[in-house]
Structures are given as structure tokens and as C-alpha cells.
Amino acid sequence: MSDGTLRALGILVALFQGGEDSRPSLVGIEEPEVALHPAAAAVVRDALARASERSQVLITSHSPELLDDPNIAIDSLLAVSGEGGVTQIASIDSASRSVIRDQLYTPGELLKLNQLVPDPSLVIDPDSPQLKLFGNGGEGST
């Protein structure tokens, strides 16, 4: 089997594992389009959409083609930026949302132009304390 076939199979298993009682609440997939033929990538994209009806699906990608899927809601797009060792993730800024809604650019075109940026009004202050993900104990917790 090719790398692309194995990758697609792994993605499909992750998306549709378990029955009604044991399905995952969150599935995260990094760059689902990697090593796939464009036609196969479209099938995986459709599977991602179907799986999102039963579980939360988090996808990271640098693919303009994946972002240009007309079924992806503008408000579901998040942008990531990194400056000075701080990573910021938020919904795309209002200027980007506006040009997409006005059909001046697609999300993929904005990505190619490096214009998909987090909305500054939605970014959490980088100087705020780190969230406590694992309770109050342990070294390094704040």
C-alpha cells in the first residue's frame, strides 16, 4: 500500500472509530491532505465533514485547497501566528472575514498571501498566567 493510502486509512479509522456509545468527543488531525492524490483528498475532506456531525474535529493544515472548501464556515477558521516565542490562535481578523464574505479572495488565496491572521481583539494576553490543565499539584504549574 502507498503512504497516501495508509494515511487515508488511518484518518478514516480515527474519524469513525467506536460506536454511538464510545465515539471520541474530539479528533485532531494534522495536515490530512499530505501524501494524498487530490481526488483522494476530496474524499477525506468529505469524511471530515461527516465525522464533524458526530464528534468535534480539529484540523491543522497549510493547504489552500483544503481551506477553499465552500462547506467550511468562515467563522470556523482559526489563524495562528507566532511572534517572540508566543503562539497566538484566534478566529481570523475582521478584514479577512470581510474580503472572504465579499468574495474578493478565498481563504486559500489569503493563506498564500500570508494574510490569514488572528483577530487581535480575540487573542488572549500573552502575559496572563498559563491555564491550569492538570490541577494544582506538580512542578511547573501556575
C-alpha positions in Angstrom: 0.0 0.0 0.0 1.1 3.5 -0.7 1.9 6.1 2.0 -1.2 8.1 1.0 -3.5 5.0 1.2 -2.2 4.1 4.7 -2.6 7.8 5.8 -6.1 8.0 4.5 -7.0 4.7 6.2 -5.6 5.9 9.5 -7.6 9.2 9.2 -10.8 7.3 8.4 -10.3 4.9 11.4 -9.6 7.9 13.7 -12.7 9.7 12.5 -15.2 6.8 12.6 -13.8 4.6 15.5 -16.3 3.4 18.1 -20.0 3.2 18.1 -22.6 5.6 19.3 -21.6 5.0 23.0 -17.8 5.1 22.5 -17.1 7.6 19.8 -14.4 10.2 20.7 -15.5 13.7 21.6 -12.5 15.2 19.9 -10.4 14.0 16.9 -7.4 16.1 16.0 -5.7 15.6 12.6 -2.6 17.4 11.3 -2.5 18.1 7.6 -4.9 15.5 6.4 -4.1 16.2 2.8 -0.4 15.1 3.0 0.6 12.3 0.6 -2.9 12.1 -0.9 -3.9 12.4 -4.6 -6.2 15.5 -5.0 -9.2 13.2 -5.7 -8.5 11.2 -2.6 -8.1 14.4 -0.6 -11.6 15.4 -1.6 -12.9 12.1 -0.3 -11.1 12.6 3.0 -12.4 16.2 3.2 -16.0 14.8 2.8 -15.3 12.2 5.5 -14.0 15.0 7.8 -17.3 16.9 7.3 -19.4 13.8 8.0 -17.3 13.0 11.1 -17.8 16.5 12.4 -21.5 15.8 12.7 -20.8 13.3 15.5 -17.5 14.5 17.1 -15.6 17.7 17.3 -12.9 17.6 14.6 -9.8 19.8 14.8 -7.7 20.0 11.7 -4.5 21.9 11.1 -3.4 22.5 7.5 -1.2 24.7 5.2 -3.3 23.6 2.2 -5.1 26.4 0.3 -7.2 23.8 -1.5 -8.5 22.4 1.8 -9.3 25.9 3.1 -11.2 26.7 -0.1 -13.9 24.1 0.5 -17.2 26.0 0.2 -18.7 24.0 3.1 -16.2 25.4 5.6 -17.9 28.2 7.5 -15.8 31.4 7.7 -16.4 31.6 11.4 -14.9 28.2 12.0 -11.5 29.2 10.6 -8.8 29.9 13.1 -5.5 31.6 12.3 -2.1 31.0 14.1 0.7 33.5 14.4 4.0 33.3 16.3 6.0 36.2 17.5 8.7 36.4 20.1 8.2 32.8 21.2 4.4 33.4 21.8 1.9 31.5 19.7 -1.5 33.2 19.2 -4.6 31.4 17.9 -7.9 33.0 17.3 -10.6 33.5 14.7 -9.4 35.2 11.6 -9.4 39.0 11.7 -12.4 41.1 10.6 -10.7 42.3 7.4 -10.1 38.7 6.2 -13.6 37.7 7.1 -14.9 40.7 5.1 -13.0 40.1 1.9 -14.0 36.4 2.0 -17.7 37.2 2.5 -17.5 39.8 -0.3 -15.9 37.1 -2.5 -12.8 39.2 -3.2 -10.5 36.4 -2.0 -10.9 32.9 -0.9 -9.3 31.6 2.4 -6.8 29.7 0.4 -5.7 32.8 -1.5 -5.4 34.8 1.7 -3.2 31.9 3.1 -0.9 32.1 0.1 -0.6 35.9 0.6 0.1 35.4 4.3 -3.0 37.4 5.2 -4.8 35.0 7.4 -4.1 36.4 10.9 -5.7 36.0 14.3 -8.2 38.8 15.2 -6.2 40.9 17.8 -9.3 41.6 19.8 -9.8 37.8 20.4 -6.2 36.9 21.3 -5.6 36.2 25.0 -3.0 38.4 26.6 0.3 36.5 26.4 1.3 37.9 29.8 -1.7 36.3 31.5 -0.9 33.2 33.6 -0.9 29.8 31.9 -4.1 27.8 32.3 -4.0 25.0 34.9 -4.7 22.0 32.8 -3.7 19.3 35.3 -4.9 20.6 38.7 -3.0 22.4 41.4 -0.1 20.0 42.0 3.1 19.3 40.3 6.1 21.2 39.3 5.7 23.9 36.7 2.0 24.5 37.3 0.9 28.1 37.7 
